[in-house]
Amino acid sequence: MIWEDVLAKFKELFGDEGEIGVYFAPGRVNMIGEHTDYNGGHVFPCALTIGTYGVARKREDKKLRFYSLNFDQLGVLESSVEGLKPEKEADWTNYPKGVMWAFGEKGMKVEQGMDLVLYGNIPNGSGLSSSASVEVLTGFILRDMFGFDVTNQDIALIGQFSENKFNGVNCGIMDQFAIAMGKAGHAIFLDTATLKYEYAPIKLENAKIVISCSNKKRGLGDSKYNERRSECESALAQISEVIGINALGDLNEAEFEQYKSAIKDPVCEQRAKHAVYENQRTIKAVEALKNNDVKLFGELMNASHVSLRDDYEVTGIELDTLVEEAWKVEGVIGSRMTGAGFGGCTVSIVKDEAVDTFIEKVGTAYKEKIGYAADFYVVEIGDGPVKLA
């Protein structure tokens, strides 16, 4: 399914008159730096060549008509640009509507409706940021249609604002930023505290990035995501009383060990330990890539998973099985869970000659242990959002 099919569906549903635009925004995978983005730390995500396709046309009235090929059983969903408000029990349209609402909150009111057809080839609930992809895509479409004066970085921030305030998920900036600012062949080394970033080339000679999707669905808002965030906030409040910091990402490992006794709750201390150590791992991992030390990068990925499993407790049997089975396969350089956790995906760096063996062995072991199959994607690193036609 490519954009021509989405365009054909749009014309079938909504007719072919007027100015119709075709757009794409990628999904993303985070190579290392998990649950650091709301702790003022560093992340290292990259945009993918899979993502969300959108076909859109501005209307003269206030009506919104939405259709998703991924949720075709829901049919065409209608609403209005007037009185947009968060609806807990609503459907996928909360993501584009949230972005329209957020533009209005930032002084750029969307005065006219639109017809929009979407198709995503990111697995839903996989942790590859299908929601952020839709948000960035919507912002990109709004800029193109209405001429709003915003940069791609602004679109990322508006997308995050809409997810926080409209959809009630306390996500950090990483997903939207990685998607809006993607660059083929590069990951983005982003300091989430300052939004200072640099592109780092991912040179994996004779190796591929393989994403393993657990097919365990998770919803961000109702997962323990917000709970982990508040545990980190409690830890920060206590530790900052003894050392003047603004975020857990301000600490290195030695400083954390020196002052961690200020955190009274042992669980909050564990969460903070992950945030501090993971941030330092991410800094070391980017340095390793600059030195062409892919082996060290892989070791840091493995250590990241262990910390997410033991200190942050966000992995679960599905992700642990995928990673532990990956570690057994010769030719796997590194493997870890990616995304918020509690389901979703793992990301592995696998030598070219081992990719088929990896998929077969990990897939078989996973199905035997979990009872249903995982899906595997050998992915490329792509660019940010684009207008296709």
C-alpha positions in Angstrom: 0.0 0.0 0.0 1.6 3.3 -1.1 0.4 6.8 -1.5 -1.3 6.3 -4.8 -3.7 3.8 -3.1 -4.4 6.3 -0.3 -5.1 9.0 -2.9 -7.5 6.6 -4.8 -9.3 5.9 -1.5 -9.6 9.6 -0.8 -11.2 10.3 -4.3 -13.5 7.3 -3.9 -14.8 8.7 -0.5 -14.6 12.4 -1.0 -14.4 13.1 -4.8 -11.5 14.4 -6.8 -12.3 18.1 -7.1 -10.2 20.9 -5.5 -6.6 21.0 -4.4 -5.6 17.7 -2.9 -2.3 17.2 -1.1 -0.4 14.0 -0.4 1.9 13.8 2.6 4.1 11.4 4.6 5.5 11.5 8.1 7.8 8.7 9.4 7.7 6.6 12.5 10.7 6.5 14.7 12.8 4.1 16.7 15.0 5.1 19.6 18.4 3.4 19.5 19.2 4.2 23.1 18.1 6.7 25.8 14.8 5.4 27.1 12.6 7.2 29.6 15.3 10.0 29.7 13.4 12.5 27.6 11.1 13.7 30.5 14.1 13.6 32.9 16.1 16.2 31.1 18.5 13.7 29.6 19.7 12.7 26.1 18.0 10.5 23.6 19.2 9.0 20.3 16.3 8.3 18.0 16.1 8.1 14.2 13.2 8.4 11.7 12.2 5.3 9.7 11.1 4.8 6.2 7.8 3.4 7.4 5.3 5.9 8.7 1.9 7.5 8.0 0.6 8.6 4.6 -2.0 11.3 4.5 -4.2 12.8 1.7 -5.9 16.0 2.6 -8.0 18.8 1.2 -9.2 22.0 2.8 -12.9 22.6 3.0 -14.8 25.9 2.7 -17.0 25.0 5.8 -16.1 24.0 9.4 -16.6 20.3 8.8 -13.9 17.6 9.5 -14.2 14.3 7.7 -11.6 11.6 8.7 -11.0 8.1 7.4 -8.2 5.7 8.2 -7.5 2.6 6.1 -6.1 1.1 9.3 -9.5 1.4 11.0 -11.8 1.1 8.0 -14.4 -0.6 10.2 -15.1 2.8 11.8 -15.9 4.3 8.4 -15.9 8.1 7.9 -15.8 10.0 11.2 -17.2 13.5 11.2 -16.8 16.4 13.5 -16.1 20.2 13.4 -13.2 22.5 13.9 -15.5 24.5 16.2 -15.3 23.6 19.9 -12.6 21.0 19.7 -12.1 19.5 23.1 -10.4 16.4 24.6 -12.7 13.4 24.6 -11.4 10.5 26.6 -13.6 7.8 24.9 -12.9 9.0 21.4 -10.9 7.2 18.6 -7.8 7.8 16.6 -9.1 11.2 15.4 -8.1 12.6 18.8 -4.6 12.8 17.4 -5.3 15.1 14.4 -8.0 17.0 16.3 -5.6 17.5 19.2 -3.0 19.1 16.8 -5.7 21.4 15.3 -6.7 22.4 18.9 -3.0 23.0 19.8 -2.4 25.3 16.8 -5.4 27.3 18.0 -4.0 27.4 21.6 -0.7 28.8 20.1 -2.6 31.6 18.3 -3.0 29.9 14.9 -6.7 29.1 14.8 -7.8 26.6 12.2 -10.9 28.3 10.7 -11.8 25.8 8.0 -12.4 22.1 8.0 -10.7 19.4 6.0 -11.1 16.0 4.5 -8.3 13.6 5.6 -7.5 10.0 4.7 -4.7 8.3 6.5 -2.8 5.0 6.1 0.0 4.0 8.4 2.4 1.1 7.9 3.7 1.4 11.4 2.2 -1.4 13.6 -0.4 0.1 15.9 0.6 0.0 19.6 4.1 -1.1 18.6 6.0 1.7 20.3 7.3 3.1 17.0 5.3 6.2 17.5 2.3 5.9 15.3 0.5 8.6 17.3 3.4 11.1 17.1 3.7 10.3 13.4 0.0 11.3 12.9 0.6 14.4 15.0 3.6 15.6 13.0 1.8 14.7 9.8 -1.2 16.8 10.8 1.0 19.8 11.8 2.9 19.5 8.5 -0.4 19.5 6.5 -1.8 22.5 8.5 1.3 24.5 7.8 1.1 23.7 4.1 -2.7 24.3 3.8 -3.0 27.4 5.9 0.5 28.9 5.6 1.2 28.9 9.3 4.6 30.3 10.1 6.1 27.4 12.0 9.3 25.4 11.6 9.5 21.6 11.8 10.8 22.0 15.3 7.7 24.0 16.2 5.5 21.3 14.7 7.2 18.8 17.0 6.6 21.0 20.1 2.9 21.6 19.1 2.5 17.8 18.6 3.9 17.1 22.1 1.7 19.9 23.6 -1.4 18.3 22.0 -0.5 14.8 23.3 0.1 16.2 26.8 -2.9 18.5 27.0 -5.5 17.1 24.6 -4.8 13.3 24.9 -3.6 13.4 28.5 -0.3 11.5 27.9 2.7 13.0 29.6 5.1 12.2 26.8 8.5 13.9 26.5 9.6 15.6 23.3 11.6 12.8 21.7 9.0 11.1 19.5 7.7 14.2 17.8 11.2 15.7 17.5 12.7 12.6 15.9 9.9 12.4 13.3 9.8 16.1 12.5 13.6 16.5 12.3 14.5 13.1 10.8 17.5 12.8 8.4 18.2 9.7 6.3 21.2 7.7 7.5 21.4 9.6 10.7 20.1 9.4 14.3 19.5 12.6 16.3 21.5 13.1 19.5 19.1 15.3 21.3 19.5 17.0 24.7 15.9 17.1 25.8 16.6 19.8 28.5 17.8 22.4 25.9 16.6 20.9 22.5 20.2 21.3 21.4 20.8 18.5 18.9 23.3 17.1 16.4 22.9 14.5 13.6 25.2 11.5 14.0 25.6 9.2 11.1 24.7 5.6 11.7 27.4 3.6 9.9 26.6 0.0 10.4 28.9 -1.8 8.0 27.7 -5.3 7.3 24.9 -5.0 9.8 21.2 -4.1 9.8 18.7 -2.6 12.3 16.0 -5.2 13.0 12.8 -4.3 14.9 10.9 -7.1 16.6 7.3 -6.3 17.3 6.0 -8.2 20.3 2.3 -7.8 19.1 1.4 -7.1 22.7 -0.7 -4.0 22.4 -0.3 -1.2 24.9 -2.0 2.2 25.4 0.3 4.9 26.5 -2.2 6.8 28.6 -3.4 3.8 30.6 0.1 2.1 30.9 2.3 2.8 33.9 4.0 5.5 31.9 2.5 8.4 33.9 3.3 6.5 37.1 7.0 6.2 36.2 7.1 9.9 35.4 5.7 10.9 38.8 8.1 8.5 40.6 11.0 10.3 38.9 9.5 13.7 39.8 9.4 12.6 43.5 13.0 11.5 43.3 14.0 14.7 41.7 12.2 16.8 44.3 14.1 15.1 47.2 17.5 14.9 45.6 17.4 18.5 44.4 17.1 19.6 48.1 20.7 18.5 48.7 22.2 19.3 45.3 20.9 22.1 43.2 19.7 20.4 39.9 16.8 21.0 37.6 16.5 17.5 36.2 17.9 14.0 36.9 19.7 14.3 33.6 22.0 16.9 35.3 23.6 14.2 37.3 26.4 11.8 36.4 26.7 8.3 38.0 29.2 9.4 40.8 27.0 12.4 41.8 23.9 10.2 41.9 25.7 7.6 44.1 26.8 10.4 46.4 23.4 12.0 46.9 20.9 9.1 46.3 20.3 8.6 50.1 18.2 11.8 49.9 15.5 9.8 48.0 13.5 8.2 50.7 11.4 5.7 48.7 13.6 2.8 47.4 11.4 2.4 44.3 11.8 6.1 43.4 15.5 5.7 43.9 15.6 2.8 41.5 13.7 4.8 38.9 16.1 7.8 39.3 19.1 5.5 39.0 17.8 4.3 35.6 17.3 7.9 34.4 20.8 9.0 35.4 22.7 5.9 34.2 20.7 5.7 31.0 21.5 9.3 30.1 25.2 8.6 30.6 25.0 5.4 28.5 23.4 7.4 25.7 26.3 10.0 25.8 28.8 7.1 25.7 26.9 5.3 22.9 27.0 8.3 20.6 30.8 8.7 21.3 31.2 5.0 20.5 29.6 5.5 17.1 31.8 8.5 16.3 34.7 6.2 17.0 33.2 3.5 14.8 33.0 1.2 17.8 29.7 -0.6 17.0 30.6 -3.4 19.5 30.6 -0.9 22.4 27.4 0.6 21.1 25.8 -2.8 21.2 27.0 -3.5 24.8 25.5 -0.2 25.9 22.2 -1.2 24.2 22.2 -4.5 26.2 23.0 -2.6 29.5 20.1 -0.3 28.7 17.7 -3.2 28.5 18.9 -4.6 31.8 18.3 -1.3 33.5 14.8 -0.9 31.9 14.0 -4.4 33.2 15.5 -4.3 36.7 15.5 -0.6 37.7 12.7 0.9 35.7 10.5 -2.2 35.4 8.9 -1.4 32.1 9.8 -4.5 30.0 7.5 -7.5 30.8 7.8 -11.1 29.7 7.2 -10.3 26.0 10.0 -7.8 25.5 12.4 -9.7 27.8 11.8 -12.9 25.8 12.6 -11.1 22.5 15.8 -9.6 23.9 17.0 -12.6 25.8 16.5 -14.8 22.7 18.3 -12.2 20.6 21.3 -12.2 22.9 21.7 -16.0 22.2 22.0 -15.5 18.5 25.5 -15.3 17.1 25.9 -12.1 15.1 23.7 -9.9 17.3 25.7 -6.9 18.3 23.1 -5.4 20.7 19.4 -5.7 21.5 17.0 -3.8 23.8 13.4 -2.8 24.2 12.6 0.5 22.6 9.7 2.9 23.3 7.7 3.3 26.5 7.7 -0.5 27.3 4.9 -2.8 28.5 4.7 -4.3 25.0 5.7 -2.7 21.8 9.1 -3.5 20.2 12.7 -4.3 20.6 15.5 -2.9 18.4 18.5 -5.0 17.5 21.7 -4.5 15.5 22.3 -7.7 13.6 25.2 -8.7 11.3 23.9 -9.2 7.7 24.7 -12.9 7.6 22.8 -13.5 10.8 19.5 -11.6 10.0 17.6 -14.7 8.7 18.8 -16.9 11.5 17.9 -14.1 14.0 14.3 -13.9 12.7 13.8 -17.6 12.6 15.3 -18.4 16.1 13.9 -15.5 18.0 10.5 -15.9 16.3 10.3 -19.6 17.1 11.3 -19.2 20.7 9.0 -16.3 21.2 5.9 -18.1 19.8 6.7 -21.2 22.0 7.0 -19.1 25.2 4.4 -16.4 24.6 1.8 -18.3 22.5 1.5 -16.0 19.6 3.9 -14.7 16.9 6.2 -11.7 16.8 6.7 -9.7 13.6 10.1 -8.6 12.3 11.1 -5.5 10.3 14.5 -4.9 8.8 14.4 -1.1 8.7 16.2 1.8 7.0 16.7 5.3 8.5 14.7 7.9 6.6 13.9 11.6 6.4 11.4 13.7 8.2 7.9 14.7 6.9 7.5 15.4 3.2 4.8 16.5 0.7 4.7 13.8 -2.0 2.2 15.3 -4.4 
